[in-house]
Each structure stands twice: as C-alpha cells, then as structure tokens.
Amino acid sequence: MGSSGVRGGRLSLVSVAGWALLAVFLVAAFLAALGALNQTIYGSSSFVERYLTAIAEDDIATASTTPGVALDAAELAELGLPANVSTAMFRSDVIQAGPEDVRIVRDVANPDGGHSVTASYRLDAVIVETTFDVRPLAPLYGLLNRWEFAVSPIAVVDVTAAHNPLFTVGSLTLDTRATKSGEELAAFTQVTPYLAIAPAVYEFGYTSTLLEAVPVALPVEPSARAAVTVDAIPTATFIERVQTKVDDYLQSCTTQPVLQPAGCPFGIEIDDRVVSEPVWTMVSNPVVTLTGGETAFEMPPTEGVAHISVEVQSLFDGEFSQLEIDEPFLLALSAGIRPDGSIAIQLK
C-alpha cells in the first residue's frame, strides 16, 4: 500500500508537470501567433497596403473611413480650407485610376512607437514612392495592433471652372457654386477646392449641348494640393444658334425701308434726294466666333456687308439714278447661357 501511494503521487506530479508544460507551449504558441499577426495582418505595412488597395479597387467608402484619413476642423483651417469644403468626390466611379503595382519597400519603426512606411506604386505612367507616417491606436481586444495615419493622405484639388460652373469628374457632375452665396454665384469663372482621395488619377471635363471642355487627366499624390482648369468653350451647336439669332436680327434690319435702320449696325447718308423706298439686303453676314471673356463669351467686332438699292435725284442737275451701294459694317456681341438653358445675346 505504501509503495503504491508513492507511485501514485509521483504519477500525479508528472501529470501536473506535463499539463504545465503543455500550457507553457500553448501560451508560447499563442504569443508567437499573436506576434505574427501583429507583424503581418495587423502590422503598419499591411495597414498602408490595405488603404492603397481599397483605392485601387474603387472602394472609396473603405479608403475614406480609414483611421487618420478624415480631416477635422483644425486641420482644414490649417490648410486654409472652409469647414464646409466639399467631399463630393468621395464616391465610387469618380477615380479614373488608382495606384497600381503596389508594394511596400520600407517600414521603419520610430522612437515614438509610430512607423514610417514607404510604398511604391504606379500612378498613371509614373512610378511614385510615398512615405506614410502612421501611429498606433489602442489595440483591438487589447491584443491586436491598430493604426492611423499621423498625417492624412487626403489631397486638395482646386478646380477652376472657366466659363461654366459645372464640370464632370469621372461619372459625377459637380457645381462649383454649391457651397457659395451672394456675388460669388454670378462669377463667370469659379474656383472651388475639393477634398480628394489620394493617390489616384482623376479626369476632369464637361460635355453638354452648348458647352464642352477637353478632358484633363490629373494625377493626385497623397497630402498634396493640386490644381486643374476645366475650360468650357462653346460647341458648334452654341455657335450655330448664335449665328441664327444674328442672321435673323440682321434680316429684320433689312425690312426697314429707311437709310438708317433703327437699332441696326448699318446705315448710310445720301446727299441727293431719295425718291424711292430704300431696299436693304445682306451681302454677307458676320461669321460668329466666340471666346471666353470676363463675364460672358465674346464675339469681337466682325465685318459684314449690307447692300442698299434706292432711286435718287441729284440735287446738282436733277438727274434721276438708281443707287446701288455695298455698305460694310462691324458687329460685336456677348453671349451667355440663361438658367433655363436658353442663350442670351447682348449686341455691342
């Protein structure tokens, strides 16, 4: 009985030691797995890579809500931006191209616990290297690393909408007057800042029945301030409609049987006695051309030629004759688009 008791005690001790050793192995394995997770999936490099991948996949919701991306009021003020600066470009189908061939080339631990992560990627046709400073947040479940950008990668794009307040970026049409009021609303050229997810390539332009702007591709790098001009010019339809209005106006001038048609750009003075009603016809109408001015599209003084036919009697010798004269004249105008889409013309 004594011997059996001793052996039982020894077996119990061996069992306890075995379980303790197994527990140590399990804890060690858990810590090793935790460390591996914190170095990989939950590491600073993966944090940056996930952000860039979200942009590349046009997952703007994920990219824009990544910790450290959003700008607070103080950060906006530091950038010279109003608190209501537009975030309208934070949408899918706006980016033309995100970063491609993304790879992390360096991850340097800093003394303050943050990391400087350098990523290489292709933006448009250019290889770019960007260093992102990230800092730790409170660990998830007290165990898994979390990170945020120490400096937001959000970019600012100053859009100059020349001669038209509307522009398109990707599939989105925006109005540069959206956050403005008062006299600013009437400006023929508008300049408005927009926040933009970066890095990415955006394409700006505009197309409508009356106006068009040549598309402009703009690569935007993280934390940068970029500028783009969307230069809207009249379409052939716009010019044709103005030309029609000009032609109709000049034609109405020819219906006035007088030497000086009222409100018209042509007329003539004759020293002889007029003995028949003057008849005006158009030889050539001014050809409409339009360029952007300060407040409207402008047509510079452009030549046209009118013709007058009238019977006159000479005051010198009383002879009757038929006077046929081509009368050159100049016509200038400004043209704009009313809110209802019609064209307003002001003759000069």
TORVO-318983 format. One record per residue (C-alpha): x, y, z; residue in one letter. Coordinates in steps of 0.05 Angstrom, whole numbers, plus 32768, in hexadecimal, padded with zeros to 4 digits. Each point is the difference from the previous one (the first is absolute). Layout:
% TORVO-318983
[site [X; Y; Z]; "A"]
...
% end
This chain:
% TORVO-318983
[site [8000; 8000; 8000]; "M"]
[site [8038; 8031; 8011]; "G"]
[site [8025; 7FF2; 7FC0]; "S"]
[site [7FC1; 8009; 7FD7]; "S"]
[site [7FF2; 8043; 8021]; "G"]
[site [8045; 801A; 7FF0]; "V"]
[site [7FFA; 7FEA; 7FB8]; "R"]
[site [7FBC; 8021; 7FFB]; "G"]
[site [801C; 8041; 801C]; "G"]
[site [8039; 7FFE; 7FCF]; "R"]
[site [7FD0; 7FF5; 7FC6]; "L"]
[site [7FD5; 803A; 8017]; "S"]
[site [803D; 802D; 8002]; "L"]
[site [8014; 7FE9; 7FBA]; "V"]
[site [7FBA; 800E; 7FE7]; "S"]
[site [7FFF; 8046; 801E]; "V"]
[site [8045; 800F; 7FE3]; "A"]
[site [7FE8; 7FE6; 7FBC]; "G"]
[site [7FC3; 802C; 8001]; "W"]
[site [8029; 803C; 8016]; "A"]
[site [8032; 7FF4; 7FC9]; "L"]
[site [7FC7; 7FFA; 7FCE]; "L"]
[site [7FE3; 8041; 8019]; "A"]
[site [8043; 8022; 7FF8]; "V"]
[site [8004; 7FE6; 7FB8]; "F"]
[site [7FB9; 8018; 7FF2]; "L"]
[site [800E; 8045; 801D]; "V"]
[site [8041; 8004; 7FD9]; "A"]
[site [7FDC; 7FEA; 7FC0]; "A"]
[site [7FC9; 8033; 800C]; "F"]
[site [8031; 8038; 800C]; "L"]
[site [8027; 7FEB; 7FC2]; "A"]
[site [7FC0; 8000; 7FD6]; "A"]
[site [7FEC; 8043; 801E]; "L"]
[site [8044; 801D; 7FF0]; "G"]
[site [7FFC; 7FE5; 7FB9]; "A"]
[site [7FBA; 801F; 7FF8]; "L"]
[site [8019; 8043; 801A]; "N"]
[site [803B; 7FFD; 7FD0]; "Q"]
[site [7FD6; 7FED; 7FC4]; "T"]
[site [7FB5; 8009; 7FFC]; "I"]
[site [7FFE; 8033; 8039]; "Y"]
[site [8043; 801F; 7FF0]; "G"]
[site [800E; 8047; 7FEA]; "S"]
[site [8013; 7FEA; 7FBA]; "S"]
[site [7FBF; 7FDA; 7FF6]; "S"]
[site [7FD9; 803C; 8019]; "F"]
[site [801E; 802C; 7FCA]; "V"]
[site [7FFA; 7FC9; 7FCB]; "E"]
[site [7FB6; 7FF6; 8010]; "R"]
[site [7FF3; 804A; 7FF7]; "Y"]
[site [8022; 8001; 7FBC]; "L"]
[site [7FDD; 7FC0; 7FEB]; "T"]
[site [7FBC; 801E; 8012]; "A"]
[site [800E; 803A; 7FD2]; "I"]
[site [8018; 7FD2; 7FC9]; "A"]
[site [7FBF; 7FD8; 8006]; "E"]
[site [7FD6; 8040; 8000]; "D"]
[site [7FE9; 7FF1; 8046]; "D"]
[site [7FFD; 8049; 8013]; "I"]
[site [7FD3; 7FF3; 803D]; "A"]
[site [8038; 7FD6; 801F]; "T"]
[site [8037; 802F; 7FEC]; "A"]
[site [7FDD; 803F; 801A]; "S"]
[site [7FF0; 7FE0; 8043]; "T"]
[site [8046; 7FE5; 800C]; "T"]
[site [8018; 801C; 8043]; "P"]
[site [8026; 8041; 7FF8]; "G"]
[site [7FE3; 8010; 7FBB]; "V"]
[site [7FC8; 8030; 8015]; "A"]
[site [8014; 8048; 800D]; "L"]
[site [7FE5; 8024; 803D]; "D"]
[site [7FEF; 804A; 8003]; "A"]
[site [8045; 8014; 801A]; "A"]
[site [8023; 7FDA; 7FC8]; "E"]
[site [7FD3; 801F; 7FCC]; "L"]
[site [800E; 8046; 801C]; "A"]
[site [804B; 7FF1; 7FFE]; "E"]
[site [7FF9; 7FF0; 7FB6]; "L"]
[site [7FDA; 8041; 7FF5]; "G"]
[site [7FC0; 7FDB; 7FF1]; "L"]
[site [7FB9; 8010; 8017]; "P"]
[site [7FDD; 7FD1; 802F]; "A"]
[site [7FCC; 7FF0; 7FCA]; "N"]
[site [8034; 7FEE; 7FCB]; "V"]
[site [7FE2; 7FCE; 7FD0]; "S"]
[site [800B; 7FB5; 8008]; "T"]
[site [7FD4; 7FF2; 7FC3]; "A"]
[site [803A; 7FDC; 7FDE]; "M"]
[site [8000; 7FCA; 8036]; "F"]
[site [7FD7; 7FD1; 7FD5]; "R"]
[site [800B; 7FC3; 7FD5]; "S"]
[site [8004; 8009; 7FB4]; "D"]
[site [8022; 8043; 8009]; "V"]
[site [8049; 7FE8; 7FFE]; "I"]
[site [801B; 7FF2; 7FBB]; "Q"]
[site [8039; 7FD4; 801A]; "A"]
[site [801A; 7FEE; 8045]; "G"]
[site [8046; 7FEB; 8014]; "P"]
[site [801A; 7FC3; 7FDB]; "E"]
[site [8039; 7FCF; 800D]; "D"]
[site [7FFF; 8012; 804A]; "V"]
[site [8038; 7FE5; 802C]; "R"]
[site [801D; 8014; 8043]; "I"]
[site [804A; 8010; 7FFA]; "V"]
[site [8010; 8017; 8047]; "R"]
[site [7FE1; 7FFF; 8045]; "D"]
[site [8029; 8026; 8033]; "V"]
[site [7FED; 7FFF; 804A]; "A"]
[site [8006; 8044; 8021]; "N"]
[site [8013; 800F; 8048]; "P"]
[site [7FBA; 801A; 8010]; "D"]
[site [7FE1; 7FBD; 7FED]; "G"]
[site [7FE8; 8016; 7FBC]; "G"]
[site [8019; 7FE5; 7FBE]; "H"]
[site [8016; 8020; 7FBF]; "S"]
[site [7FE7; 7FD3; 7FC8]; "V"]
[site [8018; 800C; 7FB9]; "T"]
[site [7FD6; 7FE5; 7FC8]; "A"]
[site [8011; 7FFD; 7FB6]; "S"]
[site [7FC8; 8001; 7FCD]; "Y"]
[site [7FF1; 8015; 7FB9]; "R"]
[site [7FD3; 803D; 7FF7]; "L"]
[site [7FED; 800A; 7FB8]; "D"]
[site [8042; 7FF4; 7FDC]; "A"]
[site [802D; 8015; 8039]; "V"]
[site [801F; 7FD6; 8037]; "I"]
[site [7FF7; 8025; 8043]; "V"]
[site [801C; 7FF3; 8045]; "E"]
[site [7FDA; 801D; 803B]; "T"]
[site [8011; 7FFB; 804A]; "T"]
[site [7FC4; 7FFC; 802E]; "F"]
[site [8009; 800F; 804A]; "D"]
[site [7FD2; 7FD5; 8029]; "V"]
[site [7FF6; 7FFD; 804C]; "R"]
[site [7FE2; 7FCB; 802D]; "P"]
[site [7FBA; 8001; 801C]; "L"]
[site [7FE5; 7FDA; 803C]; "A"]
[site [8008; 7FB5; 7FEE]; "P"]
[site [7FC3; 7FD9; 7FEA]; "L"]
[site [7FE9; 7FD5; 803A]; "Y"]
[site [803E; 8019; 8023]; "G"]
[site [802A; 7FD2; 7FD4]; "L"]
[site [7FFF; 8010; 7FB6]; "L"]
[site [8023; 803D; 7FE4]; "N"]
[site [7FD8; 8039; 7FE2]; "R"]
[site [801B; 803C; 7FDA]; "W"]
[site [7FED; 8043; 7FE5]; "E"]
[site [8021; 8031; 7FD1]; "F"]
[site [8026; 8035; 8027]; "A"]
[site [7FF7; 802F; 7FC4]; "V"]
[site [7FC2; 7FF7; 7FD6]; "S"]
[site [800E; 7FE9; 7FB8]; "P"]
[site [7FC4; 8028; 7FE9]; "I"]
[site [8011; 802F; 7FC7]; "A"]
[site [7FE2; 8043; 7FED]; "V"]
[site [7FED; 800F; 7FB8]; "V"]
[site [7FF3; 8048; 7FED]; "D"]
[site [7FD0; 7FFD; 7FC5]; "V"]
[site [7FFC; 803D; 7FD3]; "T"]
[site [7FC0; 7FFB; 7FD8]; "A"]
[site [800B; 8032; 7FC9]; "A"]
[site [7FC2; 801C; 7FDD]; "H"]
[site [7FD1; 7FCC; 801E]; "N"]
[site [7FF4; 7FEF; 8049]; "P"]
[site [7FF4; 7FB6; 7FF1]; "L"]
[site [8035; 7FCB; 7FF5]; "F"]
[site [8005; 7FB5; 7FFF]; "T"]
[site [8031; 7FD4; 8024]; "V"]
[site [7FF9; 7FB7; 7FEE]; "G"]
[site [7FB5; 7FF2; 7FFD]; "S"]
[site [7FEF; 8039; 802F]; "L"]
[site [7FE8; 8045; 7FED]; "T"]
[site [800E; 8036; 8033]; "L"]
[site [7FED; 804A; 8007]; "D"]
[site [8038; 802C; 8019]; "T"]
[site [7FCC; 8030; 801D]; "R"]
[site [7FE4; 7FCC; 8030]; "A"]
[site [8020; 801D; 803F]; "T"]
[site [7FFF; 8049; 7FEB]; "K"]
[site [7FD0; 803A; 8009]; "S"]
[site [7FF5; 8049; 7FED]; "G"]
[site [8029; 801F; 7FC9]; "E"]
[site [802C; 7FC3; 7FFA]; "E"]
[site [7FC7; 7FDB; 7FDE]; "L"]
[site [8002; 802F; 7FC4]; "A"]
[site [804A; 7FF8; 7FEF]; "A"]
[site [800C; 7FE8; 7FB9]; "F"]
[site [803D; 7FD9; 8017]; "T"]
[site [7FFC; 7FDB; 8042]; "Q"]
[site [8039; 7FE5; 802B]; "V"]
[site [7FED; 7FCD; 8034]; "T"]
[site [8029; 7FCF; 802C]; "P"]
[site [7FEC; 7FB7; 8006]; "Y"]
[site [801B; 7FC9; 802D]; "L"]
[site [8017; 7FC4; 7FDA]; "A"]
[site [8016; 7FB9; 8012]; "I"]
[site [804A; 7FF7; 7FEE]; "A"]
[site [8028; 7FE4; 7FDF]; "P"]
[site [7FD4; 7FFD; 7FC2]; "A"]
[site [7FF7; 801A; 7FBA]; "V"]
[site [7FC2; 802A; 7FF2]; "Y"]
[site [7FE5; 8017; 7FBD]; "E"]
[site [7FDE; 8043; 7FFD]; "F"]
[site [7FD6; 801A; 7FC6]; "G"]
[site [7FBB; 8014; 7FEA]; "Y"]
[site [7FD1; 7FF1; 7FC6]; "T"]
[site [7FBB; 801C; 7FF2]; "S"]
[site [7FD8; 8018; 7FC4]; "T"]
[site [801C; 8046; 8005]; "L"]
[site [8043; 7FF9; 8024]; "L"]
[site [803A; 7FD0; 8000]; "E"]
[site [8044; 7FFC; 8022]; "A"]
[site [803A; 7FD5; 7FEA]; "V"]
[site [800A; 7FC9; 8034]; "P"]
[site [803C; 800A; 802E]; "V"]
[site [8021; 7FC6; 8026]; "A"]
[site [801B; 8015; 8044]; "L"]
[site [802D; 7FD2; 8029]; "P"]
[site [7FF8; 8012; 804A]; "V"]
[site [8033; 7FEA; 8034]; "E"]
[site [7FF2; 7FF7; 804B]; "P"]
[site [7FFC; 803F; 802B]; "S"]
[site [800C; 802B; 7FC3]; "A"]
[site [7FDC; 803D; 7FE5]; "R"]
[site [7FF3; 7FFD; 7FB6]; "A"]
[site [7FDD; 802E; 7FCE]; "A"]
[site [7FD9; 7FF4; 7FC0]; "V"]
[site [7FDC; 802E; 7FD0]; "T"]
[site [7FC1; 7FE8; 7FDC]; "V"]
[site [7FFC; 8031; 7FC6]; "D"]
[site [7FBB; 7FFD; 7FE2]; "A"]
[site [7FF8; 801B; 7FBA]; "I"]
[site [7FC2; 8007; 7FD3]; "P"]
[site [7FED; 7FC3; 7FD7]; "T"]
[site [7FEF; 8004; 7FB6]; "A"]
[site [7FB7; 7FFF; 8015]; "T"]
[site [800A; 803D; 802D]; "F"]
[site [8022; 8026; 7FC8]; "I"]
[site [7FCB; 7FEB; 7FCD]; "E"]
[site [7FC8; 8018; 802E]; "R"]
[site [8022; 8043; 800A]; "V"]
[site [800D; 8005; 7FB5]; "Q"]
[site [7FB6; 7FF4; 7FF3]; "T"]
[site [7FEC; 8037; 8030]; "K"]
[site [8032; 802F; 7FE0]; "V"]
[site [7FE6; 7FEF; 7FBA]; "D"]
[site [7FB8; 8009; 8015]; "D"]
[site [8010; 8043; 8021]; "Y"]
[site [8024; 801A; 7FC2]; "L"]
[site [7FC8; 7FE7; 7FD4]; "Q"]
[site [7FCE; 8027; 8029]; "S"]
[site [802B; 803D; 7FF6]; "C"]
[site [7FF9; 7FFA; 7FB5]; "T"]
[site [7FB5; 8005; 8005]; "T"]
[site [8005; 8049; 8015]; "Q"]
[site [7FF8; 802B; 7FC0]; "P"]
[site [802B; 8038; 801B]; "V"]
[site [8048; 8017; 7FF7]; "L"]
[site [8011; 7FF6; 8049]; "Q"]
[site [7FDB; 7FC2; 801B]; "P"]
[site [7FF2; 800A; 804A]; "A"]
[site [8029; 7FD6; 8031]; "G"]
[site [8029; 7FE3; 7FC7]; "C"]
[site [804B; 7FFF; 7FF4]; "P"]
[site [7FFC; 801B; 7FB9]; "F"]
[site [7FE4; 803E; 7FDE]; "G"]
[site [8013; 8035; 7FCD]; "I"]
[site [7FFC; 804B; 7FF6]; "E"]
[site [7FEF; 801A; 7FB9]; "I"]
[site [8007; 8049; 7FEA]; "D"]
[site [7FD0; 7FF7; 7FC6]; "D"]
[site [7FB4; 7FFE; 8005]; "R"]
[site [7FE4; 7FBB; 800E]; "V"]
[site [7FC5; 7FF3; 7FD1]; "V"]
[site [7FF2; 7FB6; 800F]; "S"]
[site [7FFE; 7FD4; 803E]; "E"]
[site [8045; 7FE6; 8010]; "P"]
[site [8007; 7FB5; 7FFA]; "V"]
[site [8034; 7FDE; 802C]; "W"]
[site [801B; 7FBA; 7FF4]; "T"]
[site [8039; 7FDA; 8021]; "M"]
[site [803D; 7FF1; 7FD6]; "V"]
[site [8025; 7FDC; 8037]; "S"]
[site [7FF0; 7FF7; 8049]; "N"]
[site [8036; 8003; 8036]; "P"]
[site [8019; 7FBA; 800F]; "V"]
[site [7FF7; 7FF2; 804A]; "V"]
[site [803D; 7FED; 8029]; "T"]
[site [7FFE; 7FFD; 804C]; "L"]
[site [8037; 8001; 8035]; "T"]
[site [7FFC; 8003; 804B]; "G"]
[site [7FFF; 8046; 801D]; "G"]
[site [7FFC; 801A; 8047]; "E"]
[site [7FB4; 7FFA; 8007]; "T"]
[site [7FE8; 7FDD; 7FC0]; "A"]
[site [8016; 7FE3; 7FBE]; "F"]
[site [8016; 8038; 7FD2]; "E"]
[site [7FFE; 800A; 7FB4]; "M"]
[site [8032; 8036; 7FEC]; "P"]
[site [7FEC; 8035; 7FCE]; "P"]
[site [7FF4; 7FD7; 7FC1]; "T"]
[site [7FF2; 801B; 7FBA]; "E"]
[site [7FC1; 7FF6; 7FD9]; "G"]
[site [7FE7; 8021; 7FC0]; "V"]
[site [7FBB; 801B; 7FF2]; "A"]
[site [7FE7; 801A; 7FBD]; "H"]
[site [7FD1; 8039; 7FF4]; "I"]
[site [7FD8; 800D; 7FC0]; "S"]
[site [7FDC; 8043; 7FFB]; "V"]
[site [7FEC; 8031; 7FC9]; "E"]
[site [801B; 8046; 800B]; "V"]
[site [7FFD; 8043; 7FDD]; "Q"]
[site [803F; 802A; 7FFB]; "S"]
[site [7FFA; 8043; 8024]; "L"]
[site [8034; 801B; 7FCF]; "F"]
[site [7FDF; 7FF3; 7FBD]; "D"]
[site [7FBF; 7FDD; 8011]; "G"]
[site [8014; 7FBE; 7FDE]; "E"]
[site [7FDE; 7FC1; 8019]; "F"]
[site [802A; 7FC2; 800D]; "S"]
[site [7FFD; 7FBD; 8023]; "Q"]
[site [8033; 7FFE; 8039]; "L"]
[site [801E; 7FBC; 800F]; "E"]
[site [8032; 7FFF; 803A]; "I"]
[site [8021; 7FC9; 802A]; "D"]
[site [8006; 801B; 8047]; "E"]
[site [8032; 7FDC; 802E]; "P"]
[site [7FF2; 8001; 804A]; "F"]
[site [801B; 7FE1; 8041]; "L"]
[site [7FD8; 7FD8; 8032]; "L"]
[site [8017; 7FE9; 8045]; "A"]
[site [7FD9; 7FDC; 8036]; "L"]
[site [8003; 7FD8; 8040]; "S"]
[site [7FDA; 7FC0; 800C]; "A"]
[site [7FF0; 7FD8; 803D]; "G"]
[site [7FD3; 7FC7; 8017]; "I"]
[site [7FC3; 8010; 802B]; "R"]
[site [7FED; 7FD2; 803A]; "P"]
[site [7FC9; 7FE2; 7FD4]; "D"]
[site [8033; 7FEC; 7FCB]; "G"]
[site [7FEE; 8035; 7FCD]; "S"]
[site [8034; 802E; 7FE3]; "I"]
[site [8003; 804A; 8011]; "A"]
[site [8021; 802F; 7FCE]; "I"]
[site [8016; 8047; 800D]; "Q"]
[site [8014; 8029; 7FC3]; "L"]
[site [8038; 8033; 8006]; "K"]
% end
